[in-house]
Structures are given as C-alpha cells and as structure tokens.
C-alpha cells in the first residue's frame, strides 16, 4: 500500500460567541453562485475583510517569537472522547467530549475546552485540498506522522464514512481512538502563528491560527474515501469534494514561529503526486459565557 505524507496544522482562535452565528444566505463549495468566490457577496460584512484566511505561508518571511511556547493538551490521550461523526453537507464533523479535553499554553490567553473537529479535503489523493499553503505548495491533506505505517486510528475513523453518506447523517463513535492517536508522530511544539479569520462564512476575523510544521502518514486509499463516500445532500447529489477556501491576500500580516525563516519538515525527495492534504478543525471554548475558542487542525 502506498503512503502519502501530510502536514498538520492547528488553528486556534478566541472569539465572541456571535462569531458562530448563521448567515442569511446559503454558502457552498461546489457551485459558483455560492462557492468561496461568492462569499464576499453572501457574507459581505466579513468575507471581504483585510485579514482573511487561509493564506500562503512564505517561510523566508516568518519572524521569530520566543513567546510561542509548548501547548498542554489535556484529555487528548483519552480514547473515549470522540463521541459522534456527522455529515453536515459541507464537511465531516466529529464531536468531542469537551468536559474531558482542554488546551492551554502556546501563548494562548487561557484554558479552553475542545468541542469538535471537522475536515477539509480536495478531490481524491492527487487533487490538493489543504486550505493553507506553504511556499505556494498546496497538498491534498493536512496531517503528518513519521511511523513506518499509518495510524490505525485513521482506518477506524474513515470506517464510519459509509454510515454518513447523506447530509444530516450522523453516527455514534463506539470504537476507541484518541486525538493523540490521530496526531501520532506530530511534534506539537513547532508551529507557525498568525492572525486571520474563519475560513467559512461568516468569515469573521480575529482568529489566532497555529499551524504545526511536522507532517502524518495516511494511505491514499483512505484519503480517497472522503471524496468518494459522502455527498452534499443525498446519494443522487454531487459528492462532497474540494471542501476548502482558496488562499487570501496576506496584506502585510506577520507570520511568526519559534525560529525565523523555517519551514515544515518532511521527505524532500517526495514528488508532488505523493502528497495530499486533509484539514481537521476542532472547536474549543472557555467557561466564559461570551467567549469561544476554535482549535483547527489542518494537514498538508
């Protein structure tokens, strides 16, 4: 079985609860009238802002920031915290047991509970699907691992896709796996940091993105399952593919890291066709009534 390398990225941000408020017009990825090119019209208040995400990270422009310390992930080793998987019609979302999972450190302003993660992908293992890019490179998936074989947890997670083919379908996760299992091999002490926005409408800004540099090994056949198993509505509707927003102008924003001018690691001998990207995102919130923290995990 051939393997594809991915890079993981976590995007963390502190937001008012209203950031998650629904918009009045429907948005999508698959039709020009409601895809990301139309979002500045659909959600004009924010989607045409000057600090939008995702962006292309130019590693030679990255600046050092000594405050970007290690994170503390509480409950990420608990294999009972992934509770439900759902087809939302625009992504695959996994609900987490937020009472058991917390994130702190990394120059973040407090302790936050992890709520959920969702995924972004392209169209099969040979078509890019990452939202962020690094030095102009887009990958079909965003997760990385140095083991000689892929984590069993990804086989377990993708086994549920056949149960949630239609929009609105959901399934209880009864098999044991943890977030640490899904992030196996990723060095979560090395990452990029910049200020951006949500990558879907309403596109509100004020998002603190944290993008890990290290890459997870997932086989192409598992990546292909995302673009061949789930639909935007029912099985007579289009398959859910290319679920990502194009890169946005940087507009002078600064990308920081622990060391200036460094890029993600990985097997430099790989050709472009060996890479794929999946974007995993997880919501987190504090105990404060008007504050939400979103921790997004991407793979490229």
C-alpha positions, 0 to 999 in steps of 0.5 A: 500500500502506498503512503502519502505524507501530510502536514498538520496544522492547528488553528486556534482562535478566541472569539465572541460567541456571535462569531458562530452565528448563521448567515442569511444566505446559503454558502457552498463549495461546489457551485459558483453562485455560492462557492468561496468566490461568492462569499464576499457577496453572501457574507459581505460584512466579513468575507471581504475583510483585510485579514482573511484566511487561509493564506500562503505561508512564505517561510523566508518571511516568518519572524521569530517569537520566543513567546510561542511556547509548548501547548498542554493538551489535556484529555487528548490521550483519552480514547473515549472522547470522540463521541459522534461523526456527522455529515453536515453537507459541507464537511465531516464533523466529529464531536468531542467530549469537551468536559474531558479535553482542554488546551492551554499554553502556546501563548494562548490567553487561557484554558479552553475546552475542545468541542469538535473537529471537522475536515477539509479535503480536495478531490481524491489523493492527487487533487490538493485540498489543504486550505493553507499553503506553504511556499505556494505548495498546496497538498491534498491533506493536512496531517503528518506522522513519521511511523513506518505505517499509518495510524490505525486510528485513521482506518477506524475513523474513515470506517464510519464514512459509509454510515454518513453518506447523506447530509444530516447523517450522523453516527455514534463513535463506539470504537476507541481512538484518541486525538493523540492517536490521530496526531501520532508522530506530530511534534506539537511544539513547532508551529507557525502563528498568525492572525486571520479569520474563519475560513467559512462564512461568516468569515469573521476575523480575529482568529489566532491560527497555529499551524504545526510544521511536522507532517502524518502518514495516511494511505491514499486509499483512505484519503480517497474515501472522503471524496468518494463516500459522502455527498452534499445532500443525498446519494443522487447529489454531487459528492462532497469534494474540494471542501476548502477556501482558496488562499487570501491576500496576506496584506502585510500580516506577520507570520511568526514561529519559534525560529525565523525563516523555517519551514515544515519538515518532511521527505524532500525527495517526495514528488508532488503526486505523493502528497495530499492534504486533509484539514481537521478543525476542532472547536474549543471554548472557555467557561466564559459565557461570551467567549469561544475558542476554535482549535483547527487542525489542518494537514498538508 
